[in-house]
Amino acid sequence: MPKLSETHILARDAKRDLNAELLESIDHLKAGQLGRVSVVVADGRIVESPVARVRITSRLSPSQFAELLGVTLQAWEQGEGEPVGAAKTLIRMAERHPSLLRELAE
């Protein structure tokens, strides 16, 4: 995965409205939407990791999600490889029924 240049980072950050981002984060927390979004840089564009999206929708921490599925998520959430076999099936199930994983985590 290519690293962003300092010029790219400064240009990106110059467009940010931190106040608005913080207020939006507070609204998300109040609505129970916890977690961070992991992104992957592909061909110069930023793409959300599908595995991270499923985990966040399930409202589970990375460690809770990984423990329930019996896998290590870090590489997948960073766009390095993708789930195969049973892990892929379990992630598809979690995507369709996020409340099931929350229930199992209790």
N, C-alpha and C positions, 0 to 999 in steps of 0.2 A: 504494500500500500504506500503510495507516494506521500511524502511529508509536504505540508503546505509551506510555501515560502513566507518569509516575514512580510513581504509586500502584499501577498494575498490575504494574510491574516489581518493586517492593518486596514486594508480596503474593506474586508468583510465587517470588521468591528466598527468602522466609521459609520456604517449603515444601521447599527443597532440602537434601539431605544431601551436602555436598561431599566428605566422606570416602568415602562409598559410591560417589559418581560417579567419584572418582579410582581407587578400587580396581577398579571395573567397567571403566574405561578401560584399566588395566593388563592386565586379563584379555583385553580385545579386542585389544590390541597383541600379546600373546603368541600369540593365536589367528590373527594375521595379518589382522585386520579393521581396516584403516587407513582414514583419511579422516574428514571431518567431515560431519555431517548438516546440510543446508540446509533451512530451513523457510520456509513462507509463512504469513502471517497472513491468513486469509480469513473474513469474517463473524465476527470476534472469536475464532476458534479457530486453533490452529497446525496446519498440515498440512505433511508432508514433501514436498519437491519430487520428482516421479517421475524427473526427469532426474538429480538428485543421487543418488537411490537406485540407479539403474542404474550410474552412474559408481563409486559406492562399492562395489557388488557386484563390479564389474570390478577393484577394487583398483588403480585408476589415479588419479593426481593430476588436478586439473582441467586443467592444461596438457597432460598426456599424452592425456587423453580428447579434448580439443578438437582437438589436433593430428591424432590418428588419424581423427577424423570430419570434419576440415576446417571446424570451426565455432567460434563463440565461445559459451561456456556460461554466462557470468555471469548474463545476463538470464533465461535459462531456469531456472537454479538458484534465482533469487530470485523466481520466479513471474511474471515479466514475459514474456508471450507463451509460445508453445510451438513445438516443432519442427514443420516441415512438409516435405513432399516427401521427398527422399532422406535428409535428416537424420532424419526421423521413422522411416523404415524401418531405417536403421542403428542407431538407438537401440533399436528393438524387437529387432533381431538381437542387440545387446549384452546386452539383458535376458534373452534366452533362452540365449545362449552367452557368458557373461562371460569364460570362459577364452580365447576366440578373440581378444578385444582384448588380453588380457595377453600372448598369444603374439606378436601383431603389434607390441606395444610393445617387445619384447626386441631 
